[in-house]
Amino acid sequence: MEIKIGNIESEIKYMDRLFSTNNHSELIVRGQILLKKFPKIVPFYNLLGLSYQKIGKQEDAIKVFKSGLFNEPHAISVMTNLADVYRDINKLKESEELLLEVLKINNKDLFALISCGKLKIVQGKSHEAIVYFKKVAEIDNSFDDVLLRIASTYITINDFDNAKKYFEIVVYRNPINIGAQYSYSQMIDYSNDTKHQEHMLKTLDDSSLDKNKLGPMYFALAKSFSDQKNYEKAHKYFKLANDCMNSKVKDKILNREISDVKKLKSIFSNFNFEYNLSHLDLYRKNIVFIVGLPRTGTTLTHQIIASHPSIQGVGESNVLHAYFVPNLKKENFKNIFFKKNKLDEKYLSELSFKLSTDYEYFSKDKIILDKSPYNFFWIGFIKILFPNAKIIHMNRDIKDTALSIYNNLFGTVKMDWTYSQENIIRYIKIYKEIMDFWKEKIPNYVYDLQYEDLVNNQEEVSKKIIQFCDLEWNEKCLKFYESTPPVRTVSLYQSRQPMYKKSVNLNSKYTKYQDFFDKLENLK
């Protein structure tokens, strides 16, 4: 690629345009050339590092940001971006240290304060997060993003009145803030309140709206009609929403997951899980993992268990994903674990210690509970690295599961597969393939929990779950919605409500999805 370099200001504008249009390949090539020529220009480091971060190359992003700090040690924007990457890969201590350093330089830097709030949410410290976000709002009350963060964080501590108050400021002050309309919609029961639905329908007529970015608004409208049991209109807007979101999804989606399954089966096909590891220095404290497809009740189960006084619920932790996803890409990864077809016991002990240290950041005294659904990829590693771990595998009617996936906005790039019925089916095939493999290799290892059994027999099934975790029963587990810790999930508001059954057999209301449902049935 031949690149002609212009003046610094025009290059910054051009790179910013490349970033906003997701043209990361050109941005990375251009950024590397520009930094050789202009090693003191901070925006080049930020844009190049953020581009690496956006495409999942966190280690490359870290190198870029560190290089920026070598050349400009007090560049607080670079420090903040580096702290954000550390947070992404679960280096929470390093992230916090950097952000505190930034605030010593400028305690009113908006982006550093927002990053501090985000970090506190990951740490499960919602009240502290609100303090940081409110500092931003005091400096700039027109900052919609931070008002929405305040609202969402209030939900995690069951303060719904304040959550609604902050949502409404943005929703009615800035109707074209599509994300705000969606977030607010999740708190409204439209069966007896049509004000916001009418507001959204009117907003759709605004000519200034970017029609390619209306996905969240369509999801919100679909939800409103679903609440009113108008499934014909709900279906219409769910299709508009998914088509809009899917129009921006890359063709190669799910290739990494397919590759991961192939590599995992290669690593463990000939491995005997009865191999005696009792002599190794592995992490012996209990960790409870909840795995399964999204929308199968992983959050509900997390909240029930996390309400027990002996449990520290950490929601969807990134501990295992941050380690295994980048390492599984390496050609020699299998050789790290095995030397001459034997386990490298020294490395296993070191890795068990490293990952356990990451988990103990959340709590040293309590049992850690991790509900990241993606951990089903790592069941073989969990079995080896954490001998006393417990795994609960959530199951739900496959049609209700797929419908709920398709009818929800997830908002992260790694969930882009959810906006296409074909991709949902592909993902479920991947999930079933690796789960069948683990169950064949490690029979009777995971505890299969049926979502429908849980909602129909809450107390009886909850007691069985707690017993499986080797804990004494505690009545708080029945009122999980009152006392459980914050959890990051697409069903954030629902996770703070008592148990309900309205989502059981919901697929029967969406007859226009019959072809989709038939294909799902054929997967069994």
Secondary structure, DSSP 8 states (H G I E B T S, - for coil): -------HHHHHHHHHHHHHTT-HHHHHHHHHHHHHH-TT-HHHHHHHHHHHHHTT-HHHHHHHHHHHHHHSTT-HHHHHHHHHHHHHTT-HHHHHHHHHHHHHH-TT-HHHHHHHHHHHHHTT-HHHHHHHHHHHHHH-TT-HHHHHHHHHHHHHTT-HHHHHHHHHHHHHH-TT-HHHHHHHHTT--TTS--HHHHHHHHHTT-TTS-GGG-HHHHHHHHHHHHHTT-HHHHHHHHHHHHHHHHTT--TTTTHHHHHHHHHHHHHHTT--TT---TTS----S-EEEEESSTTSSHHHHHHHHHTSTTEEE-SS--HHHHHHHHHHTSTTHHHHHEETTEE-HHHHHHHHHHHHHHHHTT-SSSEEEE--GGGGGGHHHHHHH-TT-EEEEEE--HHHHHHHHHTS---SGGGGGGG-HHHHHHHHHHHHHHHHHHHHHSTT-SEEEEHHHHHHSHHHHHHHHHHHTT----GGGGGHHHH------TTTTGGGS----TTTTGGGG-GGGHHHHHHHHTT-
